[in-house]
Amino acid sequence: MLLPIGPPAASGHVPLGTVPRVSRANEPRGGAGPALDEPSGQPGAAVPRQETGSPVPPPAPTGAAGLSFDRLWRRAREISAPGRYVAVLAVLSATVAVVLRHNLFPYLSINNDEVIYLTQARAMAGGHLFPAAPDPAASYAPWLAAVSDGHYVLKYTPFVPGLFALGLLLTGSISPVLALVAAAAVVVTYLFGVELSGDRRVAALAATLLAFSPLMIVQSALVLSYLPVLVLLELTLLGLLRGLRGRGRRGGGVALAGAGLAAGVAVAVRPYDVVLVLAPVVIWAVVKVRRDARLGWALRWAAAGLALPAGLLLAFNAAATGSPFRLPFALLEPDDKLGFGWRRLYPSDGGHDFGLGDGLASVGDHLWLLGGWACGGVLLAVAAVVTVARRRLDAPGYLLGLGSVLFLIGYLGFWGAWNAAELWGGIRYVGPFYLMPVMIGLVHLGARGVVDLATWSRRRVARGLTGVGTAGVVSLTTFILVVAVDANATMTGHDRELAGMLRSLPDRSLVLVSATPAYLGHPSAVTANGPDLDGADGDGDLLFAVSRGVADLKVVADHPDRTPYLLRMPAAYNRSPQSPTRSRVDALTLATGRTVDVEVSVGAAPAGSRAAQLVFEAGGTRLSYPVPVTGQSAARLTVDADGLDADDVTDAVSYDGARTRGSPTGREAGSPLGRPRISTVPGAGTSITVSLLATPASGGRARTVDRQVLPVLVEEGADIAVLAPSAQIDEVGTGSTLPVRITLP
């Protein structure tokens, strides 16, 4: 139990910590109420009026302004105590969302999908449906963007980004939109709760449970679709129930049209979620309409609401993918789809074999976390089950619970949830966000059970049980919030250090980002450009591009007014608060000539490695040298127009200072780098990749520890151009220094 709820004390005061209760026996009856207390249409539902003996409002000033003030005054006074409580709660949630956005997530969160939504929102605010893709397009590609007809097609439909774009246009910020969505989630949960249960106490408690859930609190500050879709789902359910229970076609029709509009937008954003959650309720509504000929008009109203978002979605799909019926979700990678089998997130992803066991583990992990990230957690789930068992619901309530169960079953076949839980693990820090729709059934059914249990406990059991349950819920919720805030604050601190290092560079800098995978805005939103390639802050001082090899030479040539730098980040950057984040910035220099010499140094392999290799790859040739597991190794690499061969790696120096000159094939046995293994790699480019591979002592294949690409371009006349680091500028972060380092001598 979260809050002790019961009838008011004899004095008329509400006990501290309770949700205000409105007694049905004393509920006023009369005309339509204000926004927070719309009548439910159910027997016994409250309709506010002026109570006998209530203070008379002051005389209104004459004139139109006076009439308006008088009307607002009367409507404000008609709001019930639970309605006023929920209004305050909504303002509190909106405030928390903005505070967290600016203080805990100023560089966005570790869920890099925020970069996708924000990039599209900025493009739409600038008057473009798609961000422009300059040449070479892959060098400026934001996270998970596909290139099509000179622009980037981002992974998601533009409905949620359009909402944030509206905030940017009107206020220059997305914060008002975050506040609006957070407040709407609380208010709509209350309104739907009144419609579902006919009891404002239960509805207010449901809104409270949602507002104080760590999942809601954290997600309210993120530029993602999960909380907006929750609002849309509840608006759909609210409009559906009000429309079918309406007394006239006009009023009921408007509600159903609103339900259709909300459902259409939700389907355009997260179709799989919407189908799973709403299917039982929609089927019930269709059956109800078919049985009652007087409600035949309902389908026409709902279809009218669906028409607009459906038409917009089809038009967007046609522009983005060439087909009205193909979503952009899988445009970048066709294997990113529902079902079991081989799955990949992006083309260079190694691929993952996703099976039923993985789906079970994924849903299990999400549910385990939801036990703490939902206010009330397991106790709330138990209360919801008790509510169903005691038959305390109408048909829509049972169907809402069934939709939650179908959602969990359906997510067994969604590999994205498995990726978030098992491969990436981000749900431990920003919550099990994929289960946000389950929160609808959980808070509404759970609130009904908690209110019933609170009443029963006052009659049969000591009140201490209620206090113990409330204390347990508050303690668990507080613990989860403190841990989540601390973890995200740590990772935000890493981004702040990275951003500070980059801001210290001279004006008009070009930063080539060497990160895995090769997209901007990942693994940190600090490296994201604006829609006009004006840097993350929109000031034009920093321009980011992905370091991809020979294409880097074109990027540098296209920006002669900018000083080029190389940013190297560890692959596991901010994967968790404890992950290595040590990143460095090197100045880049363009060296040309018949040959160019570079120095290659390699640090120690990770602890627990039994063997290590230094690998050079270019033009289909692969040279592999065994190197010491501990200490430093170094070599001189001569780059020429003839491609990579064993004679190009000379002057190897081990960590103990021993030196071997000459080609590696002529080394003596036991020399520091040993003899190379020479093989061919089909399809390799002209640039040279230098990697450190380590074999774990526990067994298994050798794994790449670090990799750096040296861009090489063969020009006419056998001259070459090499873009290589010439000096280290700065280094920040925690963990080991990246072991591979290439520099011009």
C-alpha positions in Angstrom: 0.0 0.0 0.0 1.2 3.5 -0.8 -1.2 5.8 1.0 -3.7 5.2 3.8 -7.1 6.1 2.4 -10.3 6.3 4.2 -13.2 8.5 5.2 -12.4 11.9 6.6 -11.9 12.4 10.3 -14.8 13.6 12.3 -13.4 17.1 12.4 -13.6 17.3 8.6 -9.9 17.3 8.1 -8.2 14.8 5.8 -5.5 12.7 7.6 -2.0 13.7 6.7 -0.7 11.6 3.7 -4.1 10.6 2.4 -5.5 11.2 -1.0 -8.6 13.5 -0.5 -11.8 11.6 -0.7 -15.2 12.7 -2.0 -18.1 10.9 -0.4 -20.7 9.8 -3.0 -23.5 10.5 -0.6 -22.5 14.2 -0.5 -21.4 14.6 -4.1 -23.1 17.6 -5.8 -25.3 17.1 -8.8 -25.8 19.6 -11.6 -24.2 20.8 -14.8 -21.0 19.8 -16.4 -17.9 20.1 -14.4 -14.4 21.4 -15.2 -11.6 19.7 -17.0 -10.3 17.6 -14.1 -13.7 16.4 -13.1 -15.6 15.6 -16.2 -18.6 13.3 -15.5 -17.9 9.7 -16.2 -21.3 8.8 -17.6 -21.6 5.8 -15.2 -24.4 5.5 -12.6 -23.4 7.3 -9.5 -20.7 9.3 -11.1 -20.1 12.7 -9.5 -21.2 15.9 -11.3 -20.0 19.0 -9.4 -22.5 21.8 -8.4 -22.6 24.6 -5.9 -23.1 23.0 -2.4 -25.7 24.4 0.0 -24.1 26.6 2.5 -21.0 27.2 0.5 -19.5 30.7 0.6 -21.1 33.0 -2.1 -18.5 34.1 -4.6 -17.8 37.8 -4.7 -19.8 39.9 -7.1 -18.3 39.8 -10.6 -17.2 43.0 -12.3 -19.5 44.1 -15.0 -18.6 43.7 -18.7 -17.2 40.8 -20.7 -14.1 40.6 -18.6 -16.2 40.4 -15.5 -18.4 37.6 -16.9 -15.3 35.7 -17.9 -13.7 36.0 -14.4 -17.0 35.0 -12.8 -17.2 31.9 -14.9 -13.6 30.9 -14.2 -14.1 31.5 -10.5 -17.2 29.3 -10.4 -15.6 26.5 -12.4 -12.5 26.6 -10.2 -14.6 26.3 -7.1 -16.5 23.3 -8.6 -13.3 21.2 -8.9 -13.3 18.5 -6.3 -10.6 18.0 -3.7 -9.1 15.1 -5.6 -9.2 17.3 -8.7 -7.3 20.1 -7.0 -4.8 17.6 -5.6 -4.1 16.1 -9.1 -3.7 19.6 -10.5 -1.0 20.3 -8.0 0.5 16.9 -8.6 0.6 17.6 -12.4 2.5 20.9 -11.8 4.9 19.1 -9.6 5.6 16.4 -12.2 6.1 19.1 -14.9 8.6 20.9 -12.6 10.5 17.8 -11.9 10.8 16.9 -15.6 12.3 20.3 -16.4 14.6 20.3 -13.4 16.0 16.8 -14.3 16.3 17.7 -18.0 18.6 20.7 -17.2 20.5 19.3 -14.2 20.6 15.5 -14.6 20.4 15.2 -18.4 21.9 18.4 -19.9 23.8 16.2 -22.5 20.8 13.8 -22.9 20.9 10.3 -21.4 22.7 7.1 -22.2 19.7 6.1 -24.4 21.1 7.6 -27.6 17.8 7.3 -29.3 17.3 10.8 -27.8 19.7 12.0 -30.5 17.4 10.7 -33.2 14.3 12.5 -31.8 16.1 15.7 -31.2 17.9 15.8 -34.5 14.6 15.3 -36.4 12.8 17.9 -34.1 15.5 20.5 -35.0 15.2 19.7 -38.7 11.4 20.1 -38.6 11.7 23.4 -36.6 14.0 24.6 -39.4 11.4 23.7 -42.0 12.7 20.4 -43.2 11.1 17.0 -42.9 14.5 15.3 -43.2 17.9 16.5 -42.2 20.2 17.2 -45.1 23.0 14.7 -45.9 26.1 16.5 -47.3 28.8 14.6 -49.1 30.2 12.3 -47.9 26.9 11.5 -46.2 28.3 8.6 -44.1 30.8 11.0 -42.5 28.0 13.1 -40.9 25.4 10.4 -40.3 23.6 10.8 -36.9 22.9 7.7 -34.8 21.0 5.0 -36.8 20.3 7.2 -39.9 19.9 5.9 -43.4 20.9 7.9 -46.4 18.4 8.5 -49.2 18.2 11.1 -52.0 20.6 13.6 -50.3 19.0 13.5 -46.9 19.0 11.3 -43.7 16.0 9.2 -43.0 15.9 8.7 -39.2 14.5 5.6 -37.6 11.3 6.9 -36.2 8.2 8.6 -37.6 8.0 12.4 -37.1 5.0 12.7 -34.7 6.8 12.9 -31.4 9.7 14.9 -33.0 7.0 17.2 -34.4 5.8 17.9 -30.8 9.3 18.9 -29.7 9.7 20.9 -32.9 6.7 22.9 -31.9 8.3 23.7 -28.6 11.5 24.8 -30.4 9.5 27.1 -32.7 7.4 28.7 -30.0 9.9 28.9 -27.1 13.3 27.9 -28.5 13.4 25.0 -26.1 12.1 21.5 -25.7 11.6 21.9 -21.9 8.0 23.2 -22.1 7.1 20.1 -24.1 8.6 17.9 -21.5 6.7 19.7 -18.8 3.5 19.5 -20.8 3.8 15.7 -21.4 4.6 15.1 -17.8 1.6 17.1 -16.6 -0.7 15.5 -19.2 0.4 12.0 -18.0 -0.8 12.8 -14.5 -4.1 14.6 -15.5 -5.1 12.0 -18.1 -4.4 9.2 -15.8 -6.8 10.8 -13.3 -9.5 11.5 -15.9 -9.3 7.9 -17.2 -9.3 6.6 -13.7 -12.6 8.4 -13.0 -14.1 7.0 -16.1 -12.8 3.5 -15.4 -13.7 3.2 -11.8 -16.2 5.9 -11.1 -14.3 6.7 -7.9 -12.2 9.9 -7.7 -10.2 8.4 -4.8 -9.0 5.5 -6.9 -8.3 7.8 -9.8 -6.3 10.2 -7.7 -4.3 7.3 -6.2 -3.6 6.0 -9.7 -2.3 9.4 -10.8 -0.2 9.5 -7.6 1.3 6.0 -8.3 2.3 7.0 -11.8 3.7 10.4 -10.8 5.9 9.0 -8.1 7.1 6.0 -10.1 10.9 6.3 -10.8 10.2 5.2 -14.3 7.8 8.1 -14.9 10.1 10.6 -13.2 13.2 9.6 -15.2 11.4 9.2 -18.6 9.7 12.6 -18.2 13.0 14.3 -18.6 14.1 12.4 -21.7 13.4 13.2 -25.4 11.8 9.8 -26.2 8.4 8.5 -27.2 7.5 6.2 -24.3 5.8 8.7 -22.0 4.0 10.5 -24.9 2.6 7.1 -26.1 1.4 6.3 -22.6 -0.6 9.6 -22.7 -2.0 8.8 -26.1 -3.0 5.3 -25.0 -4.9 6.7 -22.0 -6.5 9.4 -24.2 -7.7 6.7 -26.5 -9.2 4.6 -23.7 -10.7 7.7 -22.1 -12.3 8.9 -25.3 -13.5 5.4 -26.2 -15.3 4.9 -22.8 -16.8 8.4 -22.8 -17.9 8.1 -26.4 -19.7 4.7 -25.9 -21.3 5.9 -22.6 -22.3 9.3 -24.0 -26.0 10.2 -24.1 -25.9 11.9 -27.5 -24.3 11.4 -30.8 -22.7 14.8 -30.8 -21.0 14.6 -27.4 -20.1 10.9 -27.7 -19.0 11.4 -31.3 -16.5 14.1 -30.4 -15.1 11.8 -27.7 -14.8 8.9 -30.1 -13.2 11.1 -32.8 -10.6 12.2 -30.2 -10.0 8.5 -29.3 -9.4 7.8 -33.0 -7.1 10.7 -33.4 -5.0 9.7 -30.3 -5.0 6.0 -31.3 -3.9 6.9 -34.8 -0.9 9.0 -33.6 0.0 6.3 -31.1 0.0 3.7 -33.8 2.2 5.9 -36.0 4.7 6.1 -33.2 4.8 2.6 -31.6 2.4 0.4 -33.6 3.3 -2.9 -31.9 2.7 -1.5 -28.4 -0.6 0.0 -29.3 -2.0 -3.1 -30.9 -1.0 -5.3 -28.0 -2.5 -3.0 -25.3 -5.6 -1.8 -27.0 -6.7 -5.0 -28.9 -8.9 -6.4 -26.1 -10.7 -3.1 -25.4 -11.2 -2.3 -29.1 -12.6 -5.7 -29.8 -15.0 -5.2 -26.8 -16.0 -1.8 -28.2 -16.7 -3.2 -31.7 -18.8 -6.0 -30.2 -20.7 -3.5 -28.1 -21.4 -1.3 -31.1 -22.6 -4.2 -33.2 -25.0 -5.3 -30.5 -26.5 -1.9 -30.1 -27.8 -0.5 -33.4 -28.0 3.0 -31.8 -24.2 3.1 -31.5 -23.5 2.3 -35.2 -22.4 5.9 -35.7 -19.5 5.3 -33.3 -17.4 3.6 -35.8 -17.8 6.6 -38.2 -16.7 9.0 -35.6 -13.7 6.9 -34.6 -12.7 6.5 -38.2 -12.9 10.3 -38.7 -10.4 10.7 -35.9 -8.1 8.1 -37.4 -8.1 9.6 -40.9 -5.7 12.5 -40.2 -2.8 10.6 -38.6 -3.2 7.7 -41.0 -3.0 10.0 -44.0 0.1 11.8 -42.5 1.8 8.5 -41.8 1.2 7.1 -45.3 2.5 10.3 -46.8 5.6 10.3 -44.6 6.3 6.7 -45.3 6.1 7.3 -49.1 8.6 10.2 -48.8 11.0 8.3 -46.5 11.0 4.8 -47.9 9.3 5.1 -51.3 6.3 3.0 -50.1 3.3 4.3 -48.1 3.2 0.9 -46.3 6.8 0.7 -45.3 8.0 2.3 -42.0 11.5 3.8 -41.8 12.2 1.6 -38.7 14.0 -1.1 -40.7 15.2 1.0 -43.6 18.8 1.1 -42.3 18.9 -2.6 -41.4 16.2 -5.1 -42.6 17.2 -7.6 -39.8 16.1 -5.2 -37.2 12.6 -6.6 -36.9 10.1 -8.6 -34.8 10.4 -12.3 -34.3 13.1 -14.8 -33.6 16.3 -15.4 -35.6 19.3 -13.5 -36.7 19.0 -9.8 -35.7 21.2 -6.7 -36.2 20.7 -3.1 -35.2 22.8 -1.5 -38.0 24.7 -2.9 -41.0 28.1 -3.1 -39.2 26.6 -4.8 -36.2 28.0 -8.3 -35.7 24.6 -9.8 -35.5 22.8 -11.8 -32.7 20.9 -15.0 -32.7 17.7 -14.2 -30.8 15.6 -17.0 -29.5 12.6 -17.7 -27.2 15.0 -18.2 -24.2 16.4 -14.8 -24.8 12.9 -13.3 -25.0 11.9 -14.9 -21.7 15.1 -13.6 -20.1 14.4 -10.1 -21.5 10.8 -9.9 -20.2 11.9 -11.3 -16.9 14.6 -8.7 -16.5 12.2 -5.9 -17.4 9.6 -7.2 -14.9 12.2 -7.6 -12.2 13.2 -4.0 -12.6 9.6 -2.8 -12.8 9.1 -4.1 -9.3 11.2 -1.2 -8.1 10.8 1.3 -10.9 7.0 1.4 -10.5 5.8 3.1 -7.3 4.6 0.2 -5.2 6.3 -2.4 -7.4 5.4 -6.0 -6.5 2.8 -4.9 -3.9 1.0 -2.9 -6.6 1.0 -6.0 -8.9 -0.4 -8.1 -6.0 -3.1 -5.5 -5.4 -4.0 -5.5 -9.1 -4.3 -9.3 -9.1 -6.5 -9.2 -6.0 -8.7 -6.6 -7.7 -9.3 -8.9 -10.7 -9.9 -11.9 -8.4 -12.5 -10.1 -6.3 -14.3 -8.9 -9.5 -14.0 -5.3 -8.6 -13.9 -4.1 -12.2 -16.2 -3.5 -15.1 -15.4 -5.0 -18.5 -13.0 -2.3 -19.6 -10.9 -2.8 -16.5 -10.6 -6.5 -17.0 -9.7 -5.9 -20.7 -7.1 -3.4 -19.7 -5.5 -6.0 -17.6 -5.7 -8.5 -20.4 -4.0 -6.0 -22.7 -1.1 -5.7 -20.3 -0.7 -9.5 -20.2 -0.8 -9.6 -24.0 1.8 -6.9 -24.1 4.2 -9.0 -22.0 3.6 -12.1 -24.2 4.1 -10.1 -27.4 7.4 -8.7 -26.1 8.8 -12.2 -25.9 9.4 -11.9 -29.7 10.8 -8.3 -29.6 14.6 -8.5 -29.8 15.0 -4.8 -29.0 13.9 -5.3 -25.4 16.5 -8.1 -25.2 19.2 -5.8 -26.6 18.3 -3.2 -24.0 18.3 -5.7 -21.1 21.1 -8.1 -22.0 23.5 -6.6 -24.5 23.3 -2.9 -23.7 21.9 -2.9 -20.1 20.7 0.7 -20.1 17.4 -0.2 -18.5 19.2 -0.4 -15.2 19.8 3.3 -15.3 16.9 4.9 -17.2 14.3 2.3 -16.2 12.5 -0.6 -18.0 11.1 1.9 -20.5 9.7 -0.7 -22.9 7.2 -1.6 -20.2 5.8 1.9 -19.9 2.4 0.8 -21.4 2.1 -1.8 -18.7 2.1 1.0 -16.2 -1.4 2.0 -17.3 -3.0 -1.3 -16.1 -0.7 -1.5 -13.1 -1.6 1.8 -11.6 -5.3 1.7 -12.3 -6.0 -1.9 -11.2 -3.5 -1.6 -8.4 -5.0 1.6 -7.1 -8.4 -0.1 -6.9 -6.9 -2.9 -4.9 -5.0 -0.6 -2.6 -8.1 1.4 -1.8 -10.1 -1.8 -1.1 -7.2 -3.2 1.0 -6.9 0.1 3.0 -10.6 0.0 3.9 -10.5 -3.7 4.8 -7.4 -3.3 7.0 -9.1 -0.5 9.0 -12.0 -2.9 9.7 -10.2 -6.1 10.5 -6.4 -5.6 10.9 -4.4 -3.1 12.9 -3.7 0.1 11.1 0.0 -0.6 11.5 -0.1 -2.9 8.5 -1.0 0.1 6.3 1.9 2.1 7.7 4.3 -0.7 7.2 3.3 -1.2 3.6 3.5 2.6 2.9 6.9 2.8 4.5 8.1 -0.1 2.5 6.9 1.4 -0.8 8.4 4.8 0.0 11.7 3.3 1.0 12.0 1.2 -2.1 11.0 4.1 -4.4 13.4 6.4 -2.7 16.2 3.9 -3.0 15.6 3.3 -6.7 15.5 7.1 -7.4 18.7 7.8 -5.4 20.6 5.0 -7.2 19.3 6.1 -10.6 20.1 9.7 -10.0 23.5 8.9 -8.8 24.3 6.6 -11.7 23.1 9.1 -14.3 24.8 12.0 -12.6 28.1 10.0 -12.8 27.6 9.4 -16.5 26.6 13.0 -17.1 29.8 14.0 -15.4 31.7 12.0 -18.0 29.9 13.8 -20.8 30.6 17.1 -19.0 34.3 16.4 -19.0 34.2 15.4 -22.6 32.3 18.5 -23.6 34.7 20.7 -21.6 37.7 19.2 -23.4 36.1 19.8 -26.8 35.0 23.4 -25.9 38.6 24.2 -25.1 39.6 23.7 -28.7 40.2 26.8 -30.8 37.3 28.3 -32.7 36.3 26.8 -36.0 37.5 23.3 -35.2 36.7 20.1 -37.1 36.6 17.0 -34.9 36.8 13.6 -36.5 35.2 11.2 -34.0 36.7 7.7 -33.9 34.0 5.6 -32.1 32.2 2.3 -32.5 29.8 2.1 -34.3 30.5 4.8 -36.8 27.7 7.3 -36.1 27.6 10.7 -34.6 25.8 11.1 -31.3 26.9 7.7 -30.1 28.0 6.7 -27.5 27.6 10.3 -26.4 25.3 13.0 -27.6 28.1 15.5 -27.0 29.4 14.6 -30.5 26.0 15.3 -32.3 25.8 18.0 -34.9 22.9 20.4 -35.4 20.6 20.0 -38.4 22.8 22.5 -40.4 26.1 21.0 -39.3 26.6 23.7 -36.8 27.7 21.5 -33.9 25.9 20.2 -30.9 25.5 23.7 -29.4 24.5 25.3 -32.7 27.3 27.9 -32.5 29.3 26.6 -35.4 32.6 26.5 -33.4 32.7 22.7 -33.4 31.9 20.5 -36.4 31.8 16.8 -35.9 32.4 14.1 -38.5 32.8 10.3 -38.2 36.4 9.1 -38.7 36.0 6.5 -41.5 39.4 6.3 -43.2 40.1 7.8 -46.6 36.8 9.8 -46.5 38.4 11.8 -43.7 40.7 13.4 -46.3 37.7 14.7 -48.2 36.1 16.0 -45.1 39.2 17.9 -44.1 39.6 19.3 -47.7 36.0 20.5 -47.7 36.6 22.6 -44.6 39.9 24.4 -45.2 38.9 27.1 -42.7 38.7 24.6 -39.8 41.6 23.1 -37.8 41.2 19.2 -37.8 41.4 17.1 -34.7 40.9 13.4 -33.9 38.7 12.4 -30.9 39.2 8.8 -29.8 36.7 7.3 -27.4 36.5 3.8 -25.9 33.9 1.4 -27.3 32.3 1.0 -23.9 32.1 4.7 -23.1 29.3 5.4 -20.6 27.8 1.9 -21.0 27.6 2.0 -17.2 28.8 4.4 -14.5 31.9 2.1 -14.1 32.8 1.8 -17.8 36.0 3.3 -19.1 35.6 6.8 -20.5 39.2 7.9 -21.0 39.1 9.9 -24.3 41.8 11.9 -26.0 42.0 14.6 -28.7 45.0 14.6 -31.1 45.9 17.3 -33.6 45.8 16.1 -37.2 48.4 16.9 -39.8 48.2 16.1 -43.5 51.6 14.5 -44.7 52.4 13.9 -48.3 55.2 12.5 -50.4 56.5 9.3 -51.9 56.6 7.7 -48.5 55.4 8.8 -45.1 56.7 7.3 -41.8 54.5 7.0 -38.7 55.2 5.7 -35.2 52.9 3.0 -33.8 52.8 2.3 -30.1 50.8 -0.3 -28.3 50.0 -0.4 -24.6 49.4 -3.4 -22.4 46.6 -5.9 -23.1 43.7 -6.1 -20.6 44.3 -8.0 -17.3 43.5 -11.6 -17.7 44.8 -11.9 -21.3 47.1 -14.8 -22.1 48.2 -13.6 -25.6 48.1 -10.4 -27.6 48.6 -9.4 -31.3 49.4 -6.2 -33.1 47.6 -6.3 -36.4 48.0 -4.1 -39.6 45.3 -4.4 -42.3 45.1 -2.6 -45.7 44.3 -3.4 -49.3 43.5 -7.0 -48.6 46.7 -7.7 -46.7 46.8 -8.6 -43.0 50.0 -8.6 -40.9 49.7 -10.0 -37.4 52.6 -9.8 -34.9 52.6 -11.4 -31.4 53.3 -8.7 -28.7 53.9 -8.8 -25.0 50.7 -9.0 -22.9 52.2 -6.5 -20.4 54.1 -3.3 -21.0 54.6 -1.3 -24.2 55.5 -2.3 -27.8 56.3 0.1 -30.7 57.1 -0.1 -34.4 57.7 2.3 -37.3 55.3 2.0 -40.2 56.3 3.2 -43.7 53.4 4.1 -45.9 53.9 4.1 -49.6 51.9 3.6 -52.8 52.7 -0.1 -53.2 50.3 -1.2 -50.5 51.0 -2.9 -47.2 53.7 -5.6 -47.0 55.9 -7.1 -44.3 58.8 -4.8 -45.2 56.8 -1.7 -44.2 56.9 -2.5 -40.5 60.4 -1.8 -39.1 62.2 -0.7 -35.9 60.2 -2.6 -33.5 60.8 -1.7 -29.9 59.4 -3.8 -27.0 58.6 -2.5 -23.5 62.1 -3.6 -22.2 63.9 -1.4 -24.7 65.2 -4.1 -27.0 65.2 -3.1 -30.7 65.1 -5.1 -33.9 65.8 -3.5 -37.3 65.0 -4.7 -40.7 61.9 -6.5 -42.1 59.9 -8.5 -39.7 60.5 -11.7 -41.7 64.2 -11.4 -41.0 63.9 -11.1 -37.2 65.6 -13.5 -35.0 63.6 -15.9 -32.9 62.5 -14.3 -29.7 62.6 -10.7 -31.0 60.0 -8.5 -29.5 57.3 -8.6 -32.2 58.2 -12.0 -33.5 57.4 -13.1 -37.1 54.2 -11.8 -38.7 51.4 -13.9 -39.9 50.5 -12.7 -43.4 47.0 -13.2 -44.9 44.6 -11.6 -47.3 41.3 -9.8 -46.5 39.0 -9.4 -49.4 37.4 -6.0 -50.0 39.7 -4.0 -47.8 40.3 -0.3 -48.6 43.5 1.7 -49.1 43.6 3.1 -45.5 45.5 1.2 -42.9 43.9 -0.2 -39.8 46.0 -0.8 -36.7 44.5 -3.0 -34.0 45.4 -4.7 -30.7 43.8 -8.1 -30.2 43.9 -10.0 -27.0 43.0 -13.7 -26.2 41.4 -14.2 -22.8 43.2 -16.6 -20.4 39.8 -18.3 -19.8 39.8 -19.3 -23.5 37.9 -18.3 -26.5 38.7 -16.3 -29.6 40.9 -13.2 -29.7 39.0 -10.0 -29.2 39.7 -6.5 -30.5 40.8 -4.3 -27.6 41.5 -1.1 -29.6 41.6 0.0 -33.2 42.7 3.1 -35.0 42.4 3.9 -38.7 45.1 5.7 -40.6 43.6 7.5 -43.7 45.8 7.0 -46.8 45.1 8.3 -50.3 47.2 7.3 -53.3 47.5 10.3 -55.6 48.7 10.6 -59.2 52.4 10.1 -59.7 52.7 7.5 -56.9 52.5 10.3 -54.2 50.5 9.5 -51.1 48.5 11.7 -48.6 48.3 10.5 -45.0 46.1 12.2 -42.3 47.8 11.3 -39.0 47.9 12.6 -35.5 50.9 14.9 -34.8 50.5 15.7 -31.1 48.2 14.9 -28.2 46.1 18.0 -27.2 44.2 16.7 -24.1 42.8 13.6 -22.4 39.9 13.2 -19.9 38.0 10.5 -18.3 38.5 7.4 -16.2 40.0 4.0 -16.9 42.9 2.8 -19.0 44.3 4.9 -21.8 43.5 3.7 -25.2 46.4 1.4 -26.0 46.9 2.0 -29.8 48.5 5.3 -30.7 49.6 6.4 -34.2 51.7 9.6 -34.5 53.9 11.3 -37.1 57.5 11.3 -35.9 
